[in-house]
Amino acid sequence: MAYTQIKRTQLIKTDIDTLWEFMSSPKNLQAITPKSMLFKITSDNKDEKMYPGMIISYKVAPVLNIPMTWVTEITQVKKHAFFIDNQVIGPYKLWHHQHIFEPTKDGILMKDIITYAPPFGIIGKIANFLFIKRKVESIFDFRFKILEERFNK
């Protein structure tokens, strides 16, 4: 199976407690997702603290405003260090997202490693080349901007 991996880093000028509280809370996902995605959490657990095995469901419209269900499972959590989410139901054949937090003297170095594979074999590979990869990158560009505005003023 062919897959794409996108890696991002961002220095957040805050303490680990503040950043962890924000990034590990499902209710904050909407704030860091572009409005064009029409993102909405549909599960009742958005106010809960994240834990391994947590299932979170969303409605999202990544292409042509066509809504679809996306369900992720938080598979691993190490407080103040990392958490990992995997797609259970959604648009990808594979979606694995590592959120890593490394305290430094200047703030928290936040790393994202997104590994995904589009569906539909060769058609998915072509779609990834034509627009999927750019779309995923634009979502993380938006998130970078929002986090800069929120924490690095």
C-alpha positions as CSV (number, residue, x, y, z in Angstrom):
1,M,0.0,0.0,0.0
2,A,1.4,3.4,-1.0
3,Y,1.0,6.1,1.6
4,T,1.9,9.7,2.0
5,Q,3.6,11.2,5.1
6,I,3.5,14.8,6.1
7,K,5.6,16.2,8.9
8,R,5.1,19.5,10.6
9,T,6.8,21.3,13.5
10,Q,5.8,24.5,15.3
11,L,7.3,26.2,18.3
12,I,4.5,27.2,20.6
13,K,5.5,29.9,23.2
14,T,3.6,28.6,26.2
15,D,3.9,26.0,28.9
16,I,3.2,22.3,28.4
17,D,0.1,22.4,30.7
18,T,-1.6,25.1,28.6
19,L,-0.8,23.6,25.2
20,W,-1.7,20.1,26.3
21,E,-5.0,21.3,27.7
22,F,-5.9,23.0,24.4
23,M,-4.5,20.4,21.9
24,S,-5.8,17.3,23.7
25,S,-9.4,18.5,24.0
26,P,-11.7,17.4,21.2
27,K,-13.8,20.5,21.6
28,N,-11.0,22.7,20.3
29,L,-10.7,20.8,17.0
30,Q,-13.3,23.0,15.3
31,A,-11.3,26.1,16.2
32,I,-8.2,24.8,14.4
33,T,-10.0,23.4,11.3
34,P,-10.8,25.6,8.3
35,K,-14.4,26.7,8.2
36,S,-14.6,25.5,4.6
37,M,-14.4,21.9,5.9
38,L,-17.8,22.4,7.6
39,F,-16.3,20.5,10.6
40,K,-18.7,19.5,13.4
41,I,-18.2,17.0,16.2
42,T,-21.2,14.7,16.4
43,S,-20.2,12.5,19.4
44,D,-21.3,13.4,22.9
45,N,-17.8,13.2,24.4
46,K,-16.3,16.4,23.1
47,D,-16.0,17.8,26.6
48,E,-14.3,14.7,28.0
49,K,-10.5,14.4,28.6
50,M,-8.8,12.4,26.0
51,Y,-8.0,8.7,26.8
52,P,-6.8,5.7,24.9
53,G,-9.8,4.0,23.2
54,M,-11.8,7.2,23.0
55,I,-13.9,7.3,19.9
56,I,-14.8,10.7,18.4
57,S,-17.2,11.2,15.5
58,Y,-17.4,14.2,13.2
59,K,-19.2,15.5,10.1
60,V,-16.7,17.0,7.6
61,A,-17.0,18.2,4.0
62,P,-13.5,18.0,2.6
63,V,-14.5,18.1,-1.1
64,L,-17.3,20.0,-2.9
65,N,-19.2,20.6,0.4
66,I,-20.3,17.0,0.5
67,P,-20.7,16.0,4.1
68,M,-19.3,12.7,5.3
69,T,-18.8,10.9,8.6
70,W,-15.3,10.7,10.0
71,V,-14.7,8.6,13.1
72,T,-11.3,8.5,14.9
73,E,-10.0,6.5,17.8
74,I,-7.4,7.9,20.2
75,T,-5.2,4.9,20.4
76,Q,-2.4,6.1,22.6
77,V,-2.0,9.0,25.1
78,K,1.1,9.9,27.2
79,K,0.1,13.1,29.0
80,H,2.4,16.1,28.0
81,A,4.3,14.0,25.5
82,F,2.1,12.6,22.7
83,F,-1.2,11.3,21.5
84,I,-2.2,9.3,18.4
85,D,-5.4,9.2,16.5
86,N,-6.4,6.7,13.8
87,Q,-9.3,6.9,11.5
88,V,-11.9,4.1,12.1
89,I,-14.4,5.3,9.5
90,G,-13.8,8.0,6.9
91,P,-12.4,9.0,3.6
92,Y,-9.0,7.4,3.8
93,K,-7.8,3.8,3.5
94,L,-5.3,4.7,6.3
95,W,-5.1,7.8,8.6
96,H,-2.6,7.8,11.4
97,H,-1.8,11.1,13.1
98,Q,0.9,11.5,15.8
99,H,0.8,14.6,17.9
100,I,4.2,15.0,19.7
101,F,5.0,17.7,22.3
102,E,8.7,18.4,23.3
103,P,9.4,21.1,25.9
104,T,12.3,23.4,25.1
105,K,13.8,26.5,26.7
106,D,11.8,28.6,24.2
107,G,8.4,26.9,24.5
108,I,6.9,23.6,23.3
109,L,8.1,22.1,20.0
110,M,4.9,20.6,18.6
111,K,5.4,17.9,15.9
112,D,2.7,16.3,13.8
113,I,3.4,13.2,11.7
114,I,0.4,12.5,9.5
115,T,0.5,9.2,7.5
116,Y,-2.4,8.5,5.2
117,A,-3.3,6.5,2.1
118,P,-6.2,7.5,-0.1
119,P,-8.7,4.9,-1.1
120,F,-9.4,3.5,-4.6
121,G,-5.9,2.3,-5.6
122,I,-4.4,4.1,-8.6
123,I,-7.4,6.6,-8.8
124,G,-6.6,7.5,-5.2
125,K,-2.9,8.0,-6.0
126,I,-3.8,10.3,-8.9
127,A,-6.3,12.2,-6.7
128,N,-3.6,12.5,-4.0
129,F,-1.2,14.0,-6.5
130,L,-3.8,16.3,-8.0
131,F,-5.5,17.7,-4.8
132,I,-5.6,15.5,-1.7
133,K,-2.1,16.2,-0.4
134,R,-2.5,19.9,-1.0
135,K,-5.8,19.8,0.9
136,V,-4.3,18.1,3.9
137,E,-1.3,20.5,3.8
138,S,-3.7,23.5,3.7
139,I,-5.6,22.2,6.8
140,F,-2.3,22.1,8.7
141,D,-1.3,25.5,7.3
142,F,-4.5,26.9,8.7
143,R,-3.9,25.2,12.1
144,F,-0.4,26.6,12.2
145,K,-1.8,30.1,11.6
146,I,-4.5,29.8,14.3
147,L,-2.0,28.5,16.9
148,E,0.4,31.3,16.0
149,E,-2.3,33.8,16.6
150,R,-3.5,32.2,19.8
151,F,-0.1,31.4,21.5
152,N,2.7,33.4,19.7
153,K,1.4,36.9,19.6
